[in-house]
Amino acid sequence: MLVAFIQRAVMQGIPLLFGSTGEIITEKGGNLNLGIPGIMYVGGISGVIGAFAYESSVETVNPFLAVMIPLLASLLGSLLMGLIYCVLTVTLRANQNVTGLALTTFGVGFGNFFGGSLIKIVGSDMPSIALTQTSVCFKTQLPFADKLGWFGDVFLSYSFLAYLAIVIALLASFFFNKTSFGLKLRSVGENPATADAAGINVEKYKYFSTCVGSMIAGLGGLYYVMDYANGVWSNDGFGDRGWLAIALVIFAIWKPNLSILGSILFGGLFIIHNYIPNISFEMQEIIKMTPYAVTIIVLVVISMRRKREHQPPASLGLSYFREER
């Protein structure tokens, strides 16, 4: 039971890890993107559209194409969402909070519209669409994992997207701390006026961080559909995972490497009620609130300690007006 719980916690946490890593990259550039839930939704439905188009056009599925087509479709859909956010907030200097919330509303509506359209096309009796062949390709595991007992089950029994999420988080941490480009991006998030005076193109860096962050977050939606949900798309099936990903950013104190452990913790807290016998519905809902409660506690603690390395970027959520420099 413990091994099964850890496996499910990791699988539950991977979408959160993609979303939080993408949001951390975005926020390091000074943009507060509350549209992450909508971007994850669009990333998921874009992958579903790509997989559906491919499965419908061939008799025998090629594993490589079955993975690459939904993957590229998901990245493209998420990128477009990131570009919309950048045009509104960076170029037109719209309010970041309002824009992010609008993107979330738009993303959910976009996913439900096209998801419902695909369900009508296939004539499914259930309000869902199943892409079983594509899901099998995404869920391919290491061939020797089953032979290593509990070690293989806990550490080696996941799909490539799960390991990709961890690698991206580690690379993001290295990028921000060890590369000149990453340090320049952090300077844009801390003080864009000073970065601009030093010759850094603030607009370019903000576009880069937001678009890359959106693409990474979109993969969280693709993973949820193709791996966690076994290729089954259901409208409004994501729940509040997008908001959990944003909460995880605060829990990880804006450090991508810490979000790896935080995502597993949040994933475990999200499903632990399923492993507690004879638990009431009210207690289930209270337990589901635990990740948010933990995030509030962390936010209070870091606010009281006031250590600069544990604080968000100084210009987070603020539009940059070069004329005011």
Phi, psi and chi 1 to 4 in degrees:
 res  aa     phi    psi   chi1   chi2   chi3   chi4
   1 MET       -  -38.3 -177.1  178.5  -66.0      -
   2 LEU   -64.5  -43.6  178.3   60.2      -      -
   3 VAL   -62.4  -43.8  170.6      -      -      -
   4 ALA   -63.1  -39.3      -      -      -      -
   5 PHE   -64.1  -44.0  171.1   73.4      -      -
   6 ILE   -63.5  -42.0  -65.8  174.7      -      -
   7 GLN   -59.5  -48.0  -75.5 -178.3  -51.8      -
   8 ARG   -67.7  -34.1  -60.6  -56.7  -66.4  179.7
   9 ALA   -64.9  -42.2      -      -      -      -
  10 VAL   -64.1  -46.5  172.3      -      -      -
  11 MET   -63.9  -36.5  -66.9  177.8   65.8      -
  12 GLN   -69.5  -32.0 -174.5   71.4 -114.4      -
  13 GLY   -83.7  -20.2      -      -      -      -
  14 ILE   -61.6  -44.6  -67.9  -59.4      -      -
  15 PRO   -58.4  -36.2  -23.5   34.4      -      -
  16 LEU   -67.3  -36.5  -50.8 -176.2      -      -
  17 LEU   -66.6  -44.2  179.6   56.1      -      -
  18 PHE   -59.1  -48.4  -86.8  119.9      -      -
  19 GLY   -63.9  -43.7      -      -      -      -
  20 SER   -70.1  -39.1   63.9      -      -      -
  21 THR   -62.3  -44.2  -58.1      -      -      -
  22 GLY   -61.7  -40.3      -      -      -      -
  23 GLU   -70.8  -36.6  178.6   63.7    3.3      -
  24 ILE   -62.1  -44.5  -71.0  173.0      -      -
  25 ILE   -60.6  -41.8  -66.9  173.9      -      -
  26 THR   -63.9  -46.5  -60.9      -      -      -
  27 GLU   -70.6  -28.1  -68.0 -168.7    9.5      -
  28 LYS   -61.9  -26.1  -74.0  -67.5 -172.6  179.4
  29 GLY   -87.7    2.2      -      -      -      -
  30 GLY    96.2   -0.4      -      -      -      -
  31 ASN   -98.4  128.2  -75.8  -15.6      -      -
  32 LEU   -98.0  102.1  176.0   61.9      -      -
  33 ASN  -101.5   94.9 -171.3    0.3      -      -
  34 LEU   -81.1    8.5  -63.1  179.5      -      -
  35 GLY   -89.2    6.7      -      -      -      -
  36 ILE   -55.1  -44.2  -72.2  -64.2      -      -
  37 PRO   -57.1  -42.1  -25.4   35.4      -      -
  38 GLY   -68.8  -36.9      -      -      -      -
  39 ILE   -66.2  -41.0  -68.4  173.6      -      -
  40 MET   -62.5  -38.1  -67.0  176.2   68.0      -
  41 TYR   -63.8  -45.4 -140.8   82.8      -      -
  42 VAL   -66.4  -39.2  169.8      -      -      -
  43 GLY   -60.0  -39.3      -      -      -      -
  44 GLY   -68.2  -48.3      -      -      -      -
  45 ILE   -70.9  -31.2 -169.4   60.1      -      -
  46 SER   -64.2  -42.1  -62.3      -      -      -
  47 GLY   -64.5  -37.7      -      -      -      -
  48 VAL   -64.4  -41.9  167.6      -      -      -
  49 ILE   -62.9  -44.3  -66.8  172.6      -      -
  50 GLY   -62.7  -43.6      -      -      -      -
  51 ALA   -66.0  -40.9      -      -      -      -
  52 PHE   -64.1  -43.5  177.7   79.7      -      -
  53 ALA   -62.7  -39.2      -      -      -      -
  54 TYR   -73.3  -46.8  176.7   65.1      -      -
  55 GLU   -61.8  -33.9  -77.4 -165.0   14.4      -
  56 SER   -74.9  -19.0  -58.2      -      -      -
  57 SER   -97.8   -8.1   62.0      -      -      -
  58 VAL  -130.7  158.4  -62.0      -      -      -
  59 GLU   -90.2  -39.9  -64.9 -177.6    0.6      -
  60 THR  -116.3  125.6  -56.3      -      -      -
  61 VAL   -81.7  129.7  170.1      -      -      -
  62 ASN   -85.4  120.6 -178.9  -65.4      -      -
  63 PRO   -55.6  -39.6  -24.9   34.1      -      -
  64 PHE   -65.1  -48.3  177.4   76.5      -      -
  65 LEU   -68.1  -34.2  -67.0  177.9      -      -
  66 ALA   -63.7  -25.8      -      -      -      -
  67 VAL   -90.9  -45.3  169.8      -      -      -
  68 MET   -69.9  -39.7  -69.8  -54.7  -60.7      -
  69 ILE   -63.9  -51.6  -68.8  176.0      -      -
  70 PRO   -63.0  -34.7  -20.1   32.3      -      -
  71 LEU   -63.4  -48.0 -174.6   64.2      -      -
  72 LEU   -67.0  -38.3  -66.4  175.7      -      -
  73 ALA   -63.0  -40.9      -      -      -      -
  74 SER   -64.8  -44.0  176.8      -      -      -
  75 LEU   -63.4  -40.3  -68.8  173.4      -      -
  76 LEU   -66.3  -46.0  178.5   60.1      -      -
  77 GLY   -61.3  -42.5      -      -      -      -
  78 SER   -67.3  -38.0  -54.6      -      -      -
  79 LEU   -62.2  -42.9  173.0   61.5      -      -
  80 LEU   -61.6  -39.0  -69.0  175.6      -      -
  81 MET   -63.7  -41.2  -68.8  -73.2  -77.3      -
  82 GLY   -63.8  -39.4      -      -      -      -
  83 LEU   -65.7  -39.9  -74.4  173.0      -      -
  84 ILE   -59.2  -45.3  -67.5  172.4      -      -
  85 TYR   -61.5  -42.6  178.8   88.8      -      -
  86 CYS   -66.8  -43.5  -73.7      -      -      -
  87 VAL   -59.7  -41.3  169.7      -      -      -
  88 LEU   -73.8  -42.2  -68.0  173.3      -      -
  89 THR   -95.2  -34.7   61.5      -      -      -
  90 VAL   -89.5  -49.8  179.0      -      -      -
  91 THR   -78.7  -48.8  -56.8      -      -      -
  92 LEU   -92.9   -7.7  -58.0  179.8      -      -
  93 ARG    59.4   39.8  -60.7  166.8 -178.1  169.5
  94 ALA   -73.6  162.1      -      -      -      -
  95 ASN   -62.5  127.8 -177.1  -80.0      -      -
  96 GLN   -70.1  -37.6  -65.5 -174.7   14.9      -
  97 ASN   -64.5  -47.2  -65.7  -36.0      -      -
  98 VAL   -65.0  -42.3  174.5      -      -      -
  99 THR   -63.1  -43.1  -57.6      -      -      -
 100 GLY   -63.4  -45.0      -      -      -      -
 101 LEU   -64.5  -36.0  -66.2  174.3      -      -
 102 ALA   -65.3  -39.0      -      -      -      -
 103 LEU   -65.5  -37.3  -84.1 -174.6      -      -
 104 THR   -63.1  -46.5  -70.0      -      -      -
 105 THR   -61.3  -44.6  -55.9      -      -      -
 106 PHE   -63.7  -44.0  170.8   77.7      -      -
 107 GLY   -62.9  -42.7      -      -      -      -
 108 VAL   -65.6  -43.3  173.3      -      -      -
 109 GLY   -64.3  -40.4      -      -      -      -
 110 PHE   -60.3  -47.0 -179.5   91.3      -      -
 111 GLY   -64.8  -44.1      -      -      -      -
 112 ASN   -65.8  -36.3  -73.0  -18.2      -      -
 113 PHE   -65.1  -52.6  172.9   77.1      -      -
 114 PHE   -73.5  -31.6  -77.4   98.2      -      -
 115 GLY   -63.6  -45.3      -      -      -      -
 116 GLY   -63.8  -35.1      -      -      -      -
 117 SER   -65.7  -42.6  -60.4      -      -      -
 118 LEU   -66.0  -37.5  -68.1  178.7      -      -
 119 ILE   -62.3  -39.9  -68.0  170.1      -      -
 120 LYS   -68.2  -35.6  -70.3 -178.0  179.2  179.7
 121 ILE   -63.2  -43.6  -69.9  175.1      -      -
 122 VAL   -81.3  -11.9  -60.9      -      -      -
 123 GLY    65.6   38.0      -      -      -      -
 124 SER   -71.4  140.3  174.7      -      -      -
 125 ASP   -73.3  -26.0  -65.3  -28.9      -      -
 126 MET   -97.5  150.7  -58.5  -65.3  -67.8      -
 127 PRO   -76.9   55.6   29.1  -35.4      -      -
 128 SER  -158.3  164.7   61.9      -      -      -
 129 ILE  -128.6  133.3  178.1  172.7      -      -
 130 ALA  -109.4  126.8      -      -      -      -
 131 LEU  -114.8   70.6  -60.5  163.1      -      -
 132 THR   -64.5  -43.9  -52.4      -      -      -
 133 GLN   -63.7  -42.8  -62.8 -178.7   73.4      -
 134 THR   -65.9  -40.5  -58.0      -      -      -
 135 SER   -61.3  -40.1  176.2      -      -      -
 136 VAL   -59.8  -40.3  169.3      -      -      -
 137 CYS   -66.3  -39.4  -62.6      -      -      -
 138 PHE   -70.1  -32.0  -89.5   91.5      -      -
 139 LYS   -88.7    6.5  -69.4  172.9   67.2   69.2
 140 THR   -57.9  130.0  -59.3      -      -      -
 141 GLN  -109.2  170.0  -57.5  173.7   -1.3      -
 142 LEU   -63.0  133.9  -63.7  172.8      -      -
 143 PRO   -64.8  -24.6   22.9  -33.2      -      -
 144 PHE   -98.8    5.2   51.3   84.1      -      -
 145 ALA   -63.1  -37.7      -      -      -      -
 146 ASP   -69.4  -17.7  -66.2  -22.6      -      -
 147 LYS   -90.5   -1.7  -57.7  177.3 -178.4  179.2
 148 LEU  -108.1   17.2  -61.5  177.5      -      -
 149 GLY    64.0 -142.9      -      -      -      -
 150 TRP   -63.8  -31.2   66.7  -93.3      -      -
 151 PHE   -63.1  -45.3 -179.7   84.9      -      -
 152 GLY   -64.6  -38.5      -      -      -      -
 153 ASP   -65.9  -39.7  -68.1  -23.6      -      -
 154 VAL   -80.9  -38.5  172.4      -      -      -
 155 PHE  -110.4  -21.9  -65.1  101.5      -      -
 156 LEU  -124.4   12.6  -56.3  174.6      -      -
 157 SER  -103.1   21.9   62.0      -      -      -
 158 TYR  -111.6  167.5  -48.8  103.0      -      -
 159 SER   -80.7  172.0   66.3      -      -      -
 160 PHE   -64.8  -29.5   80.0   96.4      -      -
 161 LEU   -65.6  -32.0  -81.5  179.6      -      -
 162 ALA   -64.9  -45.4      -      -      -      -
 163 TYR   -70.4  -32.6  -60.2  107.0      -      -
 164 LEU   -63.2  -38.4  179.6   63.1      -      -
 165 ALA   -61.6  -42.2      -      -      -      -
 166 ILE   -67.1  -43.5  -63.6  173.3      -      -
 167 VAL   -62.0  -43.5  170.2      -      -      -
 168 ILE   -62.2  -41.4  -70.7  175.4      -      -
 169 ALA   -63.1  -42.3      -      -      -      -
 170 LEU   -67.4  -41.3  -65.9  175.0      -      -
 171 LEU   -65.6  -36.8  -71.9  177.1      -      -
 172 ALA   -63.9  -40.7      -      -      -      -
 173 SER   -62.7  -44.4 -177.7      -      -      -
 174 PHE   -63.0  -42.4  175.9   83.6      -      -
 175 PHE   -59.1  -43.7  169.4   75.1      -      -
 176 PHE   -74.2  -27.2  -74.6  126.0      -      -
 177 ASN  -102.8  -21.5  -64.8  -51.8      -      -
 178 LYS  -123.4   -5.0  -58.6  -64.1 -177.1  180.0
 179 THR  -115.8  149.6   66.7      -      -      -
 180 SER   -67.2  -36.6   60.0      -      -      -
 181 PHE   -63.3  -42.2 -166.1   91.3      -      -
 182 GLY   -65.0  -39.2      -      -      -      -
 183 LEU   -67.6  -36.6  -66.6  174.1      -      -
 184 LYS   -65.7  -39.0  -70.5  178.7 -179.9  178.5
 185 LEU   -63.4  -42.2  178.5   59.4      -      -
 186 ARG   -62.9  -36.7  -69.8  173.2   58.5 -174.1
 187 SER   -65.7  -34.2   70.1      -      -      -
 188 VAL   -64.4  -40.1  169.1      -      -      -
 189 GLY   -70.3  -31.1      -      -      -      -
 190 GLU   -80.6  -50.3  -68.0  -66.5  -22.7      -
 191 ASN  -150.7   89.7 -165.8  -35.9      -      -
 192 PRO   -63.3  -30.4   21.1  -32.1      -      -
 193 ALA   -64.9  -44.5      -      -      -      -
 194 THR   -65.8  -41.3  -58.0      -      -      -
 195 ALA   -62.7  -40.7      -      -      -      -
 196 ASP   -63.4  -42.0 -168.0    6.4      -      -
 197 ALA   -64.2  -27.5      -      -      -      -
 198 ALA   -84.1    3.2      -      -      -      -
 199 GLY    93.7   10.9      -      -      -      -
 200 ILE   -87.4  132.3  -62.7  174.0      -      -
 201 ASN   -77.5   97.5 -170.2  -34.9      -      -
 202 VAL   -61.2  -44.7  173.1      -      -      -
 203 GLU   -62.3  -42.3 -174.6  172.0  -57.0      -
 204 LYS   -62.3  -43.6 -178.9 -176.7   73.6  173.1
 205 TYR   -68.1  -37.1  -83.6   79.7      -      -
 206 LYS   -67.0  -41.3  -77.0 -178.4  174.5  -70.5
 207 TYR   -61.1  -44.6  -97.1   82.5      -      -
 208 PHE   -61.5  -51.0  171.3   82.1      -      -
 209 SER   -63.9  -40.3   64.2      -      -      -
 210 THR   -71.6  -42.6  -57.3      -      -      -
 211 CYS   -69.1  -44.1  -70.0      -      -      -
 212 VAL   -64.4  -43.5  171.1      -      -      -
 213 GLY   -61.4  -38.7      -      -      -      -
 214 SER   -67.0  -40.7  -63.5      -      -      -
 215 MET   -63.2  -41.7  -66.8  168.1   70.2      -
 216 ILE   -66.3  -42.9  -66.5  172.4      -      -
 217 ALA   -62.4  -38.6      -      -      -      -
 218 GLY   -60.0  -30.9      -      -      -      -
 219 LEU   -64.7  -24.7  -68.5  177.9      -      -
 220 GLY   -63.2  -40.0      -      -      -      -
 221 GLY   -67.1  -38.8      -      -      -      -
 222 LEU   -64.5  -42.7 -179.2   67.3      -      -
 223 TYR   -62.3  -42.9  174.9   88.1      -      -
 224 TYR   -59.3  -44.6  176.0   81.9      -      -
 225 VAL   -72.2  -51.3  175.7      -      -      -
 226 MET   -79.6  -26.3  -65.5  -58.5  176.2      -
 227 ASP  -110.9  -62.4 -164.7  -50.3      -      -
 228 TYR   -64.1  -42.0 -172.1   84.6      -      -
 229 ALA   -94.9    9.4      -      -      -      -
 230 ASN    57.9   37.7  -62.0  -48.4      -      -
 231 GLY    79.2   12.0      -      -      -      -
 232 VAL  -100.6  121.0  176.9      -      -      -
 233 TRP   -99.1  127.2  170.9  -89.2      -      -
 234 SER  -129.5  132.6  -60.6      -      -      -
 235 ASN   -58.9  137.4  -75.3   -6.8      -      -
 236 ASP    61.9   27.4  -62.8  -42.6      -      -
 237 GLY   -84.4  -10.4      -      -      -      -
 238 PHE   -76.4  -23.6  -85.5   38.4      -      -
 239 GLY    66.6 -141.9      -      -      -      -
 240 ASP  -103.8   28.3   56.1   -5.8      -      -
 241 ARG   -63.7  -34.8  -71.4  172.7  177.7   82.4
 242 GLY   -62.4  -40.6      -      -      -      -
 243 TRP   -71.8  -33.1  -62.7  113.2      -      -
 244 LEU   -62.4  -37.4  -87.3  175.6      -      -
 245 ALA   -62.3  -40.1      -      -      -      -
 246 ILE   -67.3  -39.9  -64.5  176.7      -      -
 247 ALA   -62.9  -35.0      -      -      -      -
 248 LEU   -65.0  -29.4 -179.7   56.2      -      -
 249 VAL   -59.3  -44.5  173.3      -      -      -
 250 ILE   -69.0  -42.1  -58.4  172.0      -      -
 251 PHE   -59.5  -38.1  178.9   85.1      -      -
 252 ALA   -85.4    7.4      -      -      -      -
 253 ILE    44.9   45.8   52.9  176.8      -      -
 254 TRP    60.9   32.0  -69.1  -90.6      -      -
 255 LYS  -120.7  113.9  -64.3 -177.9  179.1 -179.7
 256 PRO   -59.0  -34.7  -22.7   33.2      -      -
 257 ASN   -67.3  -34.0   53.2  -19.3      -      -
 258 LEU   -72.3  -24.9  -69.6 -178.1      -      -
 259 SER   -68.6  -17.8   64.4      -      -      -
 260 ILE   -64.2  -52.7  -62.5  174.0      -      -
 261 LEU   -67.9  -37.8  -63.4  177.1      -      -
 262 GLY   -63.3  -36.7      -      -      -      -
 263 SER   -66.0  -39.1   65.4      -      -      -
 264 ILE   -67.2  -40.1  -61.2  174.2      -      -
 265 LEU   -63.0  -47.5  174.0   62.4      -      -
 266 PHE   -63.4  -40.6  -85.3   30.0      -      -
 267 GLY   -62.4  -39.7      -      -      -      -
 268 GLY   -66.9  -42.5      -      -      -      -
 269 LEU   -65.2  -30.3  -67.6  173.6      -      -
 270 PHE   -70.7  -27.0 -162.4   76.4      -      -
 271 ILE  -117.9   -0.5   62.8  170.1      -      -
 272 ILE   -63.2  -25.2 -166.7  171.7      -      -
 273 HIS   -64.2  -23.2   63.0  -87.8      -      -
 274 ASN   -71.7  -16.1  -65.8  -35.5      -      -
 275 TYR  -107.5    5.7  -66.6   83.1      -      -
 276 ILE  -103.3  117.4  -58.8  176.4      -      -
 277 PRO   -71.3  147.2   25.0  -32.7      -      -
 278 ASN    55.7   40.5  -57.6  -38.5      -      -
 279 ILE   -93.3  140.3 -174.0  173.2      -      -
 280 SER   -78.7  162.1   64.4      -      -      -
 281 PHE   -63.3  -39.5  175.1   79.0      -      -
 282 GLU   -61.6  -42.0  -68.5   78.0    8.9      -
 283 MET   -68.0  -34.2 -174.3   56.9   65.2      -
 284 GLN   -58.1  -45.6  -72.2 -175.6   25.8      -
 285 GLU   -66.8  -35.6  -64.3  -56.6  -50.2      -
 286 ILE   -65.7  -42.0  -68.2  175.8      -      -
 287 ILE   -65.0  -37.1  -67.2  175.9      -      -
 288 LYS   -63.7  -22.6  -72.7 -178.7 -179.7  179.5
 289 MET   -78.8  -13.0  -68.2  169.5   51.9      -
 290 THR   -55.1  -45.7  -51.6      -      -      -
 291 PRO   -57.7  -38.3  -25.1   34.2      -      -
 292 TYR   -69.8  -39.2  -61.6  104.3      -      -
 293 ALA   -63.6  -42.4      -      -      -      -
 294 VAL   -62.2  -40.3  171.8      -      -      -
 295 THR   -62.9  -41.5  -59.6      -      -      -
 296 ILE   -62.9  -41.5  -66.8  173.3      -      -
 297 ILE   -62.7  -44.7  -66.4  172.5      -      -
 298 VAL   -61.7  -42.2  170.7      -      -      -
 299 LEU   -62.6  -41.1 -175.5   60.1      -      -
 300 VAL   -65.1  -43.8  171.0      -      -      -
 301 VAL   -63.2  -48.8  170.8      -      -      -
 302 ILE   -68.5  -27.9   63.1  175.8      -      -
 303 SER   -70.2  -36.0  -61.5      -      -      -
 304 MET   -74.3  -37.1  -66.9  175.9   61.6      -
 305 ARG   -75.6  -31.0  -62.7 -178.9   66.6 -179.8
 306 ARG    57.2   35.2  -64.1 -173.4  178.1  -82.5
 307 LYS   -79.8  129.0  -73.7 -170.6  175.4 -178.4
 308 ARG   -61.0  -35.6 -172.6   66.7 -160.4   96.0
 309 GLU   -70.6  -12.7   61.9  -89.5   20.7      -
 310 HIS  -103.2    6.3  -64.5  163.1      -      -
 311 GLN   -99.6  157.0  -58.5  -62.3  -40.7      -
 312 PRO   -69.1  164.0   26.6  -35.2      -      -
 313 PRO   -52.9  140.4  -26.7   34.7      -      -
 314 ALA   -62.2  -33.3      -      -      -      -
 315 SER  -100.2   19.4   68.0      -      -      -
 316 LEU   -60.1  127.2 -179.0   62.5      -      -
 317 GLY    85.2    0.0      -      -      -      -
 318 LEU  -106.1  129.4  -56.6  176.3      -      -
 319 SER   -73.2  145.2  -63.0      -      -      -
 320 TYR   -99.6  122.2  173.1   58.1      -      -
 321 PHE  -109.2  110.1  -66.1   85.1      -      -
 322 ARG   -62.9  -28.6 -167.5  176.0 -167.7 -173.2
 323 GLU   -63.9  -21.5  -63.0   79.7    3.2      -
 324 GLU   -91.4    1.4  -62.1  177.2   -3.5      -
 325 ARG   -65.0      -  179.2  161.2   64.4   94.7
